[in-house]
Amino acid sequence: MGAVGVRRGPAWAAAGVVAVLVIVSAVLAGLPGGDGRGLRPAPGPPGSVVPAAQGAWVGAWSAAPTGAEPGTRDGLGGRSLRNAVQVSAGGTAVRVELSNRYGSQPVTFTRASVGLAAGAGPEAVAGSVLPLAFGGRSAVTIPVGGVVLSDAVGLAVEPADRLLVSVYAPGPSGPVTYHRHAREVNFAARGEHTRDEAGVAYTTVTEHWRYLTGVQVFSPVPRGAVVVLGDSLTDGITATPGAGHRWTDFLAARLEGRPVLNLGISGNRLLRDSPPGRAFNGASGLSRLHSDVLRQEGAEVLIVQLGINDILREPRQLDAERITAGLDQLAREARAGGLRVVGATLMPFEGHYAWSPELEAVRLTVNEWLRSGEVFDGLVDLDAALRDPVRPSRLLPVFDSGDGLHPTDAGYEAMAGAVDVGVLEAGVPAPA
């Protein structure tokens, strides 16, 4: 049996990360090199392999873990968790990444699956739900701080397809590693329902992605992924839920099948980790480069959309040179990791409760430095694309969601439109 095809509707962790990332990847044990990079699954029966020259794995969807989900001290044992995600690239096979980065004890999944969503709910396309294995076994235990990558399954997916990834843990575990603002409806069911197509058992909904941190596809003609490291503007906190209207979604549509990976965390800062009371804002962007970005499969370009929270969140960074130095450091380290690095100017935020002329001056100074072209290999001028020409310290009203900082859907589309695609196509400069 070949890859399932159904017609349907429209590198590595460094010091400073919050939890030690450990690749368990029993899935790849026994293959040449121990990491599975010598052989690739064919567009045929699940588990078959072909030479890597016939294709490559590339990330098609990602989410940065934001912490331990409140209220899940003992995990969510006895429930099936169904995550809904929209992939940015297509391929002939799929594998998924599960994380226990913020767990306090190992978590054991006895069943997991992936399938094509039939719509906006938990229902799957008939015949598309396939069981996932890990090193040939249906069960896998992820240690504290660990990550696992599933075996490949032959499932034909296309750019913008919506996938359903379901996992089931029968017993209690530590807190659930989650991504807080999915802007997507996700589901839970009592009991083991990972292979269900109808979805009727999934009666509980949540705005979180749970345990799932990545989806990779096997592409016969791979294109390097564009990774976006950002804050709530990249997380898409004001985008219409379930519509695929984050600015990275609009960018993926423009790039027509080139992978775009969203690593936005609301409230994220470039220079500082989040305070204990707001752990869901994530570790600093500088540390997330190593914990979240450099491990992305097939990554070629990094877009950095960070810095505004350093200015407006307490304790505020009023020294523009500290911010520019941080961006310079991030660019150098990313380039040393083999990535082309593109910066993004800081968007206007007058009208936000934290705005002041003093903070505006810091923003303008950072933007002036960014436009000088001294560090980054390219620039996305989000400020110029979204500001009000009459009052450039504010967003254009049609782009303002109402808080002076976060865009509307039209604003997110304008952010994607500000990207010069040619900036993403040039080769990676040699490290300085």
DORO-671389 format. One record per residue (C-alpha): residue number from 1; residue in one letter; y negated, x, z negated. Coordinates in steps of 0.02 Angstrom, whole numbers, plus 50000, padded with zeros to 5 digits. Each point is the difference from the previous one (the first is absolute). Last residue first. Layout:
BEGIN
<node num="NUM" residu="A" north="Y" east="X" up="Z"/>
...
***
This chain:
BEGIN
<node num="432" residu="A" north="48183" east="51613" up="49475"/>
<node num="431" residu="P" north="50160" east="49907" up="50046"/>
<node num="430" residu="A" north="50027" east="49986" up="50188"/>
<node num="429" residu="P" north="49925" east="49846" up="50079"/>
<node num="428" residu="V" north="50116" east="49850" up="50030"/>
<node num="427" residu="G" north="49991" east="49942" up="50178"/>
<node num="426" residu="A" north="49883" east="49865" up="50065"/>
<node num="425" residu="E" north="50058" east="49820" up="50009"/>
<node num="424" residu="L" north="49923" east="49924" up="49844"/>
<node num="423" residu="V" north="49820" east="50045" up="50046"/>
<node num="422" residu="G" north="50033" east="49926" up="50172"/>
<node num="421" residu="V" north="50029" east="49831" up="49919"/>
<node num="420" residu="D" north="49819" east="49997" up="49944"/>
<node num="419" residu="V" north="50015" east="49893" up="49844"/>
<node num="418" residu="A" north="49854" east="49882" up="49973"/>
<node num="417" residu="G" north="50102" east="49853" up="50065"/>
<node num="416" residu="A" north="50116" east="50013" up="49851"/>
<node num="415" residu="M" north="49852" east="49982" up="49882"/>
<node num="414" residu="A" north="49933" east="49856" up="50106"/>
<node num="413" residu="E" north="50166" east="49908" up="49978"/>
<node num="412" residu="Y" north="49986" east="50024" up="49813"/>
<node num="411" residu="G" north="49824" east="49928" up="50007"/>
<node num="410" residu="A" north="50058" east="49849" up="50098"/>
<node num="409" residu="D" north="50133" east="49970" up="49868"/>
<node num="408" residu="T" north="49860" east="50006" up="49872"/>
<node num="407" residu="P" north="49950" east="50165" up="49924"/>
<node num="406" residu="H" north="49993" east="50061" up="49820"/>
<node num="405" residu="L" north="49842" east="50074" up="49925"/>
<node num="404" residu="G" north="49857" east="49876" up="49986"/>
<node num="403" residu="D" north="50103" east="49876" up="49900"/>
<node num="402" residu="G" north="49995" east="49857" up="50125"/>
<node num="401" residu="S" north="50131" east="50045" up="50130"/>
<node num="400" residu="D" north="49865" east="50096" up="50095"/>
<node num="399" residu="F" north="50036" east="50032" up="50185"/>
<node num="398" residu="V" north="49900" east="49852" up="50068"/>
<node num="397" residu="P" north="49858" east="50050" up="49883"/>
<node num="396" residu="L" north="49987" east="50177" up="50072"/>
<node num="395" residu="L" north="50042" east="50110" up="49852"/>
<node num="394" residu="R" north="49853" east="50060" up="49898"/>
<node num="393" residu="S" north="49909" east="50167" up="49979"/>
<node num="392" residu="P" north="49958" east="49990" up="50185"/>
<node num="391" residu="R" north="49877" east="49857" up="49978"/>
<node num="390" residu="V" north="49945" east="49944" up="50174"/>
<node num="389" residu="P" north="50143" east="50091" up="50085"/>
<node num="388" residu="D" north="50125" east="49914" up="49881"/>
<node num="387" residu="R" north="50140" east="50124" up="49974"/>
<node num="386" residu="L" north="50176" east="49976" up="50069"/>
<node num="385" residu="A" north="50023" east="50123" up="50144"/>
<node num="384" residu="A" north="49875" east="50131" up="49944"/>
<node num="383" residu="D" north="50079" east="50011" up="49827"/>
<node num="382" residu="L" north="50177" east="50001" up="50069"/>
<node num="381" residu="D" north="49963" east="50157" up="50099"/>
<node num="380" residu="V" north="50177" east="50060" up="50034"/>
<node num="379" residu="L" north="49992" east="50189" up="50011"/>
<node num="378" residu="G" north="50102" east="50140" up="50078"/>
<node num="377" residu="D" north="50081" east="50166" up="49958"/>
<node num="376" residu="F" north="49920" east="49995" up="49827"/>
<node num="375" residu="V" north="49909" east="50144" up="49919"/>
<node num="374" residu="E" north="49829" east="50045" up="50069"/>
<node num="373" residu="G" north="49972" east="49848" up="50110"/>
<node num="372" residu="S" north="49821" east="49974" up="49939"/>
<node num="371" residu="R" north="50034" east="49813" up="49996"/>
<node num="370" residu="L" north="50100" east="50019" up="49839"/>
<node num="369" residu="W" north="49858" east="50094" up="49916"/>
<node num="368" residu="E" north="49875" east="49864" up="50043"/>
<node num="367" residu="N" north="50124" east="49871" up="49938"/>
<node num="366" residu="V" north="50016" east="50087" up="49831"/>
<node num="365" residu="T" north="49811" east="50007" up="49983"/>
<node num="364" residu="L" north="49984" east="49816" up="50046"/>
<node num="363" residu="R" north="50127" east="49949" up="49869"/>
<node num="362" residu="V" north="49914" east="50103" up="49865"/>
<node num="361" residu="A" north="49831" east="49922" up="50043"/>
<node num="360" residu="E" north="50078" east="49827" up="49989"/>
<node num="359" residu="L" north="50061" east="50038" up="49825"/>
<node num="358" residu="E" north="49822" east="50039" up="49943"/>
<node num="357" residu="P" north="49929" east="49848" up="50090"/>
<node num="356" residu="S" north="50122" east="49892" up="49901"/>
<node num="355" residu="W" north="50160" east="49905" up="50042"/>
<node num="354" residu="A" north="50123" east="49956" up="49861"/>
<node num="353" residu="Y" north="49992" east="49811" up="50020"/>
<node num="352" residu="H" north="50032" east="50010" up="50187"/>
<node num="351" residu="G" north="49854" east="49937" up="50104"/>
<node num="350" residu="E" north="49968" east="50172" up="50072"/>
<node num="349" residu="F" north="50171" east="50069" up="50048"/>
<node num="348" residu="P" north="49983" east="50094" up="50164"/>
<node num="347" residu="M" north="50154" east="50088" up="50072"/>
<node num="346" residu="L" north="50048" east="50179" up="49962"/>
<node num="345" residu="T" north="50034" east="50102" up="50157"/>
<node num="344" residu="A" north="50179" east="50028" up="50054"/>
<node num="343" residu="G" north="50087" east="50169" up="50023"/>
<node num="342" residu="V" north="50136" east="50047" up="50124"/>
<node num="341" residu="V" north="50131" east="50132" up="49959"/>
<node num="340" residu="R" north="50129" east="50064" up="50124"/>
<node num="339" residu="L" north="50155" east="50029" up="49896"/>
<node num="338" residu="G" north="50114" east="50150" up="49984"/>
<node num="337" residu="G" north="50008" east="50017" up="49811"/>
<node num="336" residu="A" north="49868" east="50137" up="50007"/>
<node num="335" residu="R" north="49889" east="49869" up="50084"/>
<node num="334" residu="A" north="50029" east="49884" up="49853"/>
<node num="333" residu="E" north="49956" east="50137" up="49876"/>
<node num="332" residu="R" north="49841" east="50047" up="50092"/>
<node num="331" residu="A" north="49945" east="49819" up="50021"/>
<node num="330" residu="L" north="50032" east="49960" up="49817"/>
<node num="329" residu="Q" north="49901" east="50151" up="49944"/>
<node num="328" residu="D" north="49852" east="49954" up="50112"/>
<node num="327" residu="L" north="50005" east="49821" up="49938"/>
<node num="326" residu="G" north="49996" east="50063" up="49821"/>
<node num="325" residu="A" north="49856" east="50117" up="50038"/>
<node num="324" residu="T" north="49907" east="49854" up="50081"/>
<node num="323" residu="I" north="50024" east="49897" up="49843"/>
<node num="322" residu="R" north="49943" east="50138" up="49882"/>
<node num="321" residu="E" north="49853" east="50036" up="50115"/>
<node num="320" residu="A" north="49943" east="49820" up="49988"/>
<node num="319" residu="D" north="49971" east="50022" up="49813"/>
<node num="318" residu="L" north="49981" east="49826" up="49927"/>
<node num="317" residu="Q" north="50185" east="49975" up="49961"/>
<node num="316" residu="R" north="50007" east="49842" up="49897"/>
<node num="315" residu="P" north="50105" east="49985" up="49843"/>
<node num="314" residu="E" north="50009" east="49856" up="50035"/>
<node num="313" residu="R" north="50024" east="49935" up="50176"/>
<node num="312" residu="L" north="49864" east="49997" up="50135"/>
<node num="311" residu="I" north="49996" east="50178" up="50065"/>
<node num="310" residu="D" north="50180" east="50055" up="49984"/>
<node num="309" residu="N" north="50046" east="49827" up="50063"/>
<node num="308" residu="I" north="49909" east="50036" up="50164"/>
<node num="307" residu="G" north="50093" east="50162" up="50031"/>
<node num="306" residu="L" north="50152" east="49960" up="50105"/>
<node num="305" residu="Q" north="50047" east="49952" up="50178"/>
<node num="304" residu="V" north="50094" east="50154" up="50059"/>
<node num="303" residu="I" north="50088" east="49979" up="50168"/>
<node num="302" residu="L" north="50153" east="50110" up="50015"/>
<node num="301" residu="V" north="50081" east="50040" up="50167"/>
<node num="300" residu="E" north="50175" east="50062" up="50045"/>
<node num="299" residu="A" north="50122" east="49909" up="49885"/>
<node num="298" residu="G" north="50178" east="49987" up="50068"/>
<node num="297" residu="E" north="50079" east="49955" up="49833"/>
<node num="296" residu="Q" north="49874" east="49985" up="49860"/>
<node num="295" residu="R" north="50029" east="50136" up="49868"/>
<node num="294" residu="L" north="49827" east="50076" up="50019"/>
<node num="293" residu="V" north="49911" east="49838" up="49957"/>
<node num="292" residu="D" north="50063" east="49925" up="49837"/>
<node num="291" residu="S" north="50031" east="50132" up="49865"/>
<node num="290" residu="H" north="49910" east="50146" up="50081"/>
<node num="289" residu="L" north="49845" east="49914" up="50067"/>
<node num="288" residu="R" north="50012" east="49888" up="49848"/>
<node num="287" residu="S" north="49944" east="50147" up="49892"/>
<node num="286" residu="L" north="49833" east="50017" up="50088"/>
<node num="285" residu="G" north="49983" east="49812" up="50015"/>
<node num="284" residu="S" north="50003" east="49988" up="49811"/>
<node num="283" residu="A" north="50142" east="49905" up="49916"/>
<node num="282" residu="G" north="50008" east="49813" up="50015"/>
<node num="281" residu="N" north="49886" east="49851" up="49971"/>
<node num="280" residu="F" north="50149" east="49911" up="49919"/>
<node num="279" residu="A" north="49978" east="50111" up="49848"/>
<node num="278" residu="R" north="49845" east="49901" up="49953"/>
<node num="277" residu="G" north="50006" east="50009" up="49809"/>
<node num="276" residu="P" north="50066" east="50177" up="50005"/>
<node num="275" residu="P" north="49853" east="50059" up="50108"/>
<node num="274" residu="S" north="50030" east="50027" up="50186"/>
<node num="273" residu="D" north="50019" east="50180" up="50057"/>
<node num="272" residu="R" north="49840" east="50087" up="50050"/>
<node num="271" residu="L" north="49933" east="50090" up="50153"/>
<node num="270" residu="L" north="50029" east="49888" up="50151"/>
<node num="269" residu="R" north="50001" east="49833" up="49914"/>
<node num="268" residu="N" north="50113" east="49848" up="50021"/>
<node num="267" residu="G" north="49936" east="49830" up="49946"/>
<node num="266" residu="S" north="50117" east="49908" up="50117"/>
<node num="265" residu="I" north="50136" east="50114" up="50066"/>
<node num="264" residu="G" north="50010" east="50036" up="50187"/>
<node num="263" residu="L" north="50148" east="50093" up="50074"/>
<node num="262" residu="N" north="50010" east="49901" up="50162"/>
<node num="261" residu="L" north="50109" east="50078" up="50135"/>
<node num="260" residu="V" north="49954" east="49979" up="50183"/>
<node num="259" residu="P" north="50141" east="50028" up="50124"/>
<node num="258" residu="R" north="49956" east="50008" up="50185"/>
<node num="257" residu="G" north="50057" east="49835" up="50073"/>
<node num="256" residu="E" north="49846" east="49940" up="50091"/>
<node num="255" residu="L" north="49865" east="50112" up="49923"/>
<node num="254" residu="R" north="49877" east="49854" up="49995"/>
<node num="253" residu="A" north="50126" east="49890" up="49910"/>
<node num="252" residu="A" north="50031" east="50139" up="49875"/>
<node num="251" residu="L" north="49813" east="50011" up="49969"/>
<node num="250" residu="F" north="49990" east="49814" up="49964"/>
<node num="249" residu="D" north="50142" east="50018" up="49876"/>
<node num="248" residu="T" north="49915" east="50153" up="49923"/>
<node num="247" residu="W" north="49843" east="49896" up="49976"/>
<node num="246" residu="R" north="50095" east="49874" up="49898"/>
<node num="245" residu="H" north="50018" east="49838" up="50097"/>
<node num="244" residu="G" north="50188" east="49976" up="50010"/>
<node num="243" residu="A" north="49982" east="49814" up="49966"/>
<node num="242" residu="G" north="50109" east="49985" up="49844"/>
<node num="241" residu="P" north="49854" east="49997" up="49881"/>
<node num="240" residu="T" north="49827" east="49995" up="50082"/>
<node num="239" residu="A" north="49921" east="50170" up="49968"/>
<node num="238" residu="T" north="49898" east="50020" up="49840"/>
<node num="237" residu="I" north="50109" east="50134" up="49917"/>
<node num="236" residu="G" north="50032" east="50090" up="50163"/>
<node num="235" residu="D" north="50088" east="50150" up="49921"/>
<node num="234" residu="T" north="49893" east="50103" up="50118"/>
<node num="233" residu="L" north="49836" east="49934" up="49928"/>
<node num="232" residu="S" north="50084" east="49996" up="49830"/>
<node num="231" residu="D" north="50020" east="50190" up="50002"/>
<node num="230" residu="G" north="50060" east="50120" up="50133"/>
<node num="229" residu="L" north="50125" east="50117" up="50078"/>
<node num="228" residu="V" north="50035" east="49945" up="50179"/>
<node num="227" residu="V" north="50151" east="50077" up="50087"/>
<node num="226" residu="V" north="50008" east="50004" up="50191"/>
<node num="225" residu="A" north="50179" east="50023" up="50056"/>
<node num="224" residu="G" north="50055" east="50111" up="50143"/>
<node num="223" residu="R" north="50077" east="49909" up="50148"/>
<node num="222" residu="P" north="50188" east="49991" up="50023"/>
<node num="221" residu="V" north="50081" east="49960" up="50167"/>
<node num="220" residu="P" north="50180" east="49955" up="49953"/>
<node num="219" residu="S" north="49930" east="49931" up="49837"/>
<node num="218" residu="F" north="50101" east="49987" up="49840"/>
<node num="217" residu="V" north="49900" east="49895" up="49879"/>
<node num="216" residu="Q" north="49945" east="50037" up="49822"/>
<node num="215" residu="V" north="49952" east="49875" up="49865"/>
<node num="214" residu="G" north="49916" east="50060" up="49841"/>
<node num="213" residu="T" north="49952" east="49966" up="49820"/>
<node num="212" residu="L" north="50112" east="49856" up="49946"/>
<node num="211" residu="Y" north="50025" east="49990" up="49810"/>
<node num="210" residu="R" north="49903" east="49836" up="49989"/>
<node num="209" residu="W" north="49860" east="49949" up="50118"/>
<node num="208" residu="H" north="49882" east="49888" up="49900"/>
<node num="207" residu="E" north="49911" east="49837" up="50041"/>
<node num="206" residu="T" north="50142" east="49899" up="49925"/>
<node num="205" residu="V" north="50102" east="49846" up="50043"/>
<node num="204" residu="T" north="50144" east="49914" up="49911"/>
<node num="203" residu="T" north="50110" east="49873" up="50091"/>
<node num="202" residu="Y" north="50106" east="50122" up="50100"/>
<node num="201" residu="A" north="50162" east="49900" up="49996"/>
<node num="200" residu="V" north="49951" east="49904" up="50157"/>
<node num="199" residu="G" north="49987" east="50161" up="50102"/>
<node num="198" residu="A" north="50105" east="49933" up="50142"/>
<node num="197" residu="E" north="50064" east="50172" up="50052"/>
<node num="196" residu="D" north="50082" east="50053" up="49838"/>
<node num="195" residu="R" north="50073" east="50177" up="49998"/>
<node num="194" residu="T" north="49902" east="50058" up="49847"/>
<node num="193" residu="H" north="50037" east="49843" up="49901"/>
<node num="192" residu="E" north="50075" east="50065" up="49837"/>
<node num="191" residu="G" north="49939" east="49896" up="49854"/>
<node num="190" residu="R" north="49832" east="49920" up="49962"/>
<node num="189" residu="A" north="49881" east="50022" up="50146"/>
<node num="188" residu="A" north="49841" east="50099" up="50030"/>
<node num="187" residu="F" north="49871" east="50002" up="50139"/>
<node num="186" residu="N" north="49855" east="50091" up="50081"/>
<node num="185" residu="V" north="49838" east="49929" up="50069"/>
<node num="184" residu="E" north="49894" east="50134" up="50083"/>
<node num="183" residu="R" north="49831" east="50071" up="49951"/>
<node num="182" residu="A" north="50109" east="50132" up="49915"/>
<node num="181" residu="H" north="49882" east="50034" up="49857"/>
<node num="180" residu="R" north="50097" east="50073" up="49852"/>
<node num="179" residu="H" north="50126" east="50117" up="50079"/>
<node num="178" residu="Y" north="50148" east="50005" up="49883"/>
<node num="177" residu="T" north="50119" east="50106" up="49897"/>
<node num="176" residu="V" north="50091" east="49877" up="49886"/>
<node num="175" residu="P" north="50008" east="50042" up="49815"/>
<node num="174" residu="G" north="50166" east="50065" up="49931"/>
<node num="173" residu="S" north="50169" east="49926" up="50040"/>
<node num="172" residu="P" north="50096" east="49842" up="49964"/>
<node num="171" residu="G" north="50156" east="49952" up="50096"/>
<node num="170" residu="P" north="50053" east="49925" up="50166"/>
<node num="169" residu="A" north="49872" east="50092" up="50108"/>
<node num="168" residu="Y" north="49977" east="49918" up="50170"/>
<node num="167" residu="V" north="49894" east="50060" up="50146"/>
<node num="166" residu="S" north="49926" east="49912" up="50152"/>
<node num="165" residu="V" north="49899" east="50070" up="50144"/>
<node num="164" residu="L" north="49929" east="49866" up="50116"/>
<node num="163" residu="L" north="49919" east="50064" up="50159"/>
<node num="162" residu="R" north="49850" east="49937" up="50096"/>
<node num="161" residu="D" north="49985" east="50067" up="50176"/>
<node num="160" residu="A" north="49828" east="50074" up="50041"/>
<node num="159" residu="P" north="50074" east="50135" up="50113"/>
<node num="158" residu="E" north="50178" east="49957" up="50054"/>
<node num="157" residu="V" north="50165" east="50008" up="49907"/>
<node num="156" residu="A" north="50179" east="50022" up="50059"/>
<node num="155" residu="L" north="50119" east="50012" up="49853"/>
<node num="154" residu="G" north="50140" east="50128" up="49995"/>
<node num="153" residu="V" north="50009" east="50047" up="49817"/>
<node num="152" residu="A" north="49958" east="50173" up="49934"/>
<node num="151" residu="D" north="50056" east="50055" up="49827"/>
<node num="150" residu="S" north="49875" east="49966" up="49864"/>
<node num="149" residu="L" north="49872" east="50121" up="49930"/>
<node num="148" residu="V" north="49988" east="50022" up="49813"/>
<node num="147" residu="V" north="49853" east="50046" up="49888"/>
<node num="146" residu="G" north="49999" east="50060" up="49821"/>
<node num="145" residu="G" north="49878" east="50001" up="49854"/>
<node num="144" residu="V" north="50134" east="49938" up="49882"/>
<node num="143" residu="P" north="50166" east="50004" up="50090"/>
<node num="142" residu="I" north="50044" east="49884" up="50144"/>
<node num="141" residu="T" north="50177" east="49930" up="49993"/>
<node num="140" residu="V" north="50076" east="49940" up="50164"/>
<node num="139" residu="A" north="50125" east="49866" up="50044"/>
<node num="138" residu="S" north="50060" east="49949" up="50174"/>
<node num="137" residu="R" north="50079" east="50169" up="50030"/>
<node num="136" residu="G" north="50004" east="50100" up="50163"/>
<node num="135" residu="G" north="49877" east="50129" up="49937"/>
<node num="134" residu="F" north="49883" east="49859" up="49957"/>
<node num="133" residu="A" north="50039" east="49838" up="50089"/>
<node num="132" residu="L" north="49893" east="49857" up="50061"/>
<node num="131" residu="P" north="50071" east="49832" up="50047"/>
<node num="130" residu="L" north="49935" east="49918" up="50159"/>
<node num="129" residu="V" north="49899" east="49840" up="50021"/>
<node num="128" residu="S" north="49969" east="49970" up="50186"/>
<node num="127" residu="G" north="50130" east="49867" up="50040"/>
<node num="126" residu="A" north="49879" east="49854" up="49984"/>
<node num="125" residu="V" north="49820" east="50057" up="49983"/>
<node num="124" residu="A" north="49956" east="50009" up="49816"/>
<node num="123" residu="E" north="49919" east="49873" up="49884"/>
<node num="122" residu="P" north="49895" east="50066" up="49854"/>
<node num="121" residu="G" north="49838" east="49924" up="50066"/>
<node num="120" residu="A" north="49871" east="50050" up="50129"/>
<node num="119" residu="G" north="50117" east="49982" up="50148"/>
<node num="118" residu="A" north="50177" east="50040" up="50053"/>
<node num="117" residu="A" north="49998" east="50169" up="49913"/>
<node num="116" residu="L" north="50115" east="50131" up="50076"/>
<node num="115" residu="G" north="50128" east="50075" up="49883"/>
<node num="114" residu="V" north="50032" east="50135" up="49872"/>
<node num="113" residu="S" north="50127" east="50000" up="49858"/>
<node num="112" residu="A" north="50038" east="50065" up="49826"/>
<node num="111" residu="R" north="50143" east="49975" up="49878"/>
<node num="110" residu="T" north="50059" east="50087" up="49841"/>
<node num="109" residu="F" north="49829" east="50069" up="49952"/>
<node num="108" residu="T" north="50001" east="50109" up="49846"/>
<node num="107" residu="V" north="49840" east="50049" up="49909"/>
<node num="106" residu="P" north="49988" east="50159" up="49897"/>
<node num="105" residu="Q" north="49886" east="49998" up="49848"/>
<node num="104" residu="S" north="49813" east="50002" up="49966"/>
<node num="103" residu="G" north="49952" east="49948" up="50176"/>
<node num="102" residu="Y" north="49835" east="50053" up="50078"/>
<node num="101" residu="R" north="50070" east="50098" up="50148"/>
<node num="100" residu="N" north="50151" east="49888" up="50023"/>
<node num="99" residu="S" north="49980" east="49996" up="50188"/>
<node num="98" residu="L" north="50093" east="49922" up="50147"/>
<node num="97" residu="E" north="49989" east="50064" up="50178"/>
<node num="96" residu="V" north="50067" east="49902" up="50148"/>
<node num="95" residu="R" north="50098" east="50042" up="50158"/>
<node num="94" residu="V" north="49986" east="49917" up="50169"/>
<node num="93" residu="A" north="50076" east="50019" up="50173"/>
<node num="92" residu="T" north="49950" east="49967" up="50181"/>
<node num="91" residu="G" north="49814" east="50027" up="49986"/>
<node num="90" residu="G" north="49830" east="49921" up="49983"/>
<node num="89" residu="A" north="49837" east="50050" up="49917"/>
<node num="88" residu="S" north="49870" east="49921" up="49885"/>
<node num="87" residu="V" north="50121" east="49907" up="49886"/>
<node num="86" residu="Q" north="49946" east="49843" up="49908"/>
<node num="85" residu="V" north="50077" east="49983" up="49828"/>
<node num="84" residu="A" north="50080" east="49861" up="49896"/>
<node num="83" residu="N" north="50089" east="50052" up="49841"/>
<node num="82" residu="R" north="50145" east="49895" up="49934"/>
<node num="81" residu="L" north="50052" east="50030" up="49819"/>
<node num="80" residu="S" north="50169" east="49930" up="49949"/>
<node num="79" residu="R" north="50011" east="49968" up="49815"/>
<node num="78" residu="G" north="50130" east="50036" up="49866"/>
<node num="77" residu="G" north="49901" east="50146" up="49930"/>
<node num="76" residu="L" north="49812" east="49998" up="50019"/>
<node num="75" residu="G" north="49952" east="50153" up="49898"/>
<node num="74" residu="D" north="50006" east="50014" up="49812"/>
<node num="73" residu="R" north="49814" east="50033" up="49975"/>
<node num="72" residu="T" north="49958" east="49889" up="50148"/>
<node num="71" residu="G" north="49846" east="49909" up="49931"/>
<node num="70" residu="P" north="49875" east="50114" up="50085"/>
<node num="69" residu="E" north="50067" east="50087" up="50158"/>
<node num="68" residu="A" north="50014" east="50187" up="49974"/>
<node num="67" residu="G" north="49881" east="50099" up="50108"/>
<node num="66" residu="T" north="49910" east="50001" up="50167"/>
<node num="65" residu="P" north="50140" east="50051" up="50117"/>
<node num="64" residu="A" north="49924" east="50042" up="50170"/>
<node num="63" residu="A" north="50056" east="49884" up="50139"/>
<node num="62" residu="S" north="50073" east="50048" up="50167"/>
<node num="61" residu="W" north="50048" east="49929" up="50169"/>
<node num="60" residu="A" north="50063" east="50073" up="50165"/>
<node num="59" residu="G" north="50041" east="50177" up="49944"/>
<node num="58" residu="V" north="50082" east="50102" up="50137"/>
<node num="57" residu="W" north="50178" east="50050" up="50036"/>
<node num="56" residu="A" north="50037" east="50093" up="50160"/>
<node num="55" residu="G" north="50071" east="49979" up="50173"/>
<node num="54" residu="Q" north="50125" east="50066" up="50126"/>
<node num="53" residu="A" north="49971" east="50181" up="49948"/>
<node num="52" residu="A" north="50066" east="49956" up="49826"/>
<node num="51" residu="P" north="50177" east="49997" up="50070"/>
<node num="50" residu="V" north="50088" east="49832" up="49978"/>
<node num="49" residu="V" north="50071" east="49910" up="49849"/>
<node num="48" residu="S" north="50099" east="49843" up="49961"/>
<node num="47" residu="G" north="49970" east="49927" up="49827"/>
<node num="46" residu="P" north="49961" east="49824" up="50055"/>
<node num="45" residu="P" north="50080" east="49967" up="50170"/>
<node num="44" residu="G" north="49889" east="50045" up="50147"/>
<node num="43" residu="P" north="49821" east="50053" up="50027"/>
<node num="42" residu="A" north="50056" east="50169" up="49934"/>
<node num="41" residu="P" north="49969" east="50066" up="49827"/>
<node num="40" residu="R" north="49929" east="50177" up="49993"/>
<node num="39" residu="L" north="50076" east="50170" up="49966"/>
<node num="38" residu="G" north="49928" east="50168" up="49945"/>
<node num="37" residu="R" north="49864" east="49924" up="49891"/>
<node num="36" residu="G" north="50121" east="49920" up="49879"/>
<node num="35" residu="D" north="49935" east="50092" up="49850"/>
<node num="34" residu="G" north="50154" east="50100" up="49946"/>
<node num="33" residu="G" north="49976" east="50129" up="50138"/>
<node num="32" residu="P" north="50133" east="49920" up="50109"/>
<node num="31" residu="L" north="50056" east="49833" up="49926"/>
<node num="30" residu="G" north="50107" east="49997" up="49843"/>
<node num="29" residu="A" north="49879" east="49905" up="49891"/>
<node num="28" residu="L" north="49868" east="49904" up="50095"/>
<node num="27" residu="V" north="50014" east="49831" up="49918"/>
<node num="26" residu="A" north="50015" east="50085" up="49832"/>
<node num="25" residu="S" north="49814" east="50012" up="50024"/>
<node num="24" residu="V" north="49950" east="50045" up="49820"/>
<node num="23" residu="I" north="49827" east="50059" up="50043"/>
<node num="22" residu="V" north="49914" east="50036" up="49836"/>
<node num="21" residu="L" north="49819" east="49957" up="49973"/>
<node num="20" residu="V" north="49937" east="50056" up="49829"/>
<node num="19" residu="A" north="49884" east="49871" up="49927"/>
<node num="18" residu="V" north="49811" east="49994" up="49989"/>
<node num="17" residu="V" north="49977" east="50138" up="50126"/>
<node num="16" residu="G" north="49910" east="50156" up="49940"/>
<node num="15" residu="A" north="50117" east="50133" up="50062"/>
<node num="14" residu="A" north="50058" east="49982" up="50180"/>
<node num="13" residu="A" north="50116" east="49880" up="50091"/>
<node num="12" residu="W" north="50055" east="50037" up="50176"/>
<node num="11" residu="A" north="50027" east="50044" up="50177"/>
<node num="10" residu="P" north="49869" east="48418" up="50779"/>
<node num="9" residu="G" north="50158" east="49927" up="49976"/>
<node num="8" residu="R" north="50177" east="50057" up="50010"/>
<node num="7" residu="R" north="50132" east="50048" up="50124"/>
<node num="6" residu="V" north="50146" east="50080" up="49909"/>
<node num="5" residu="G" north="50072" east="50175" up="50023"/>
<node num="4" residu="V" north="50130" east="50065" up="49879"/>
<node num="3" residu="A" north="50045" east="50177" up="50047"/>
<node num="2" residu="G" north="50163" east="50007" up="50094"/>
<node num="1" residu="M" north="50170" east="49930" up="49954"/>
***
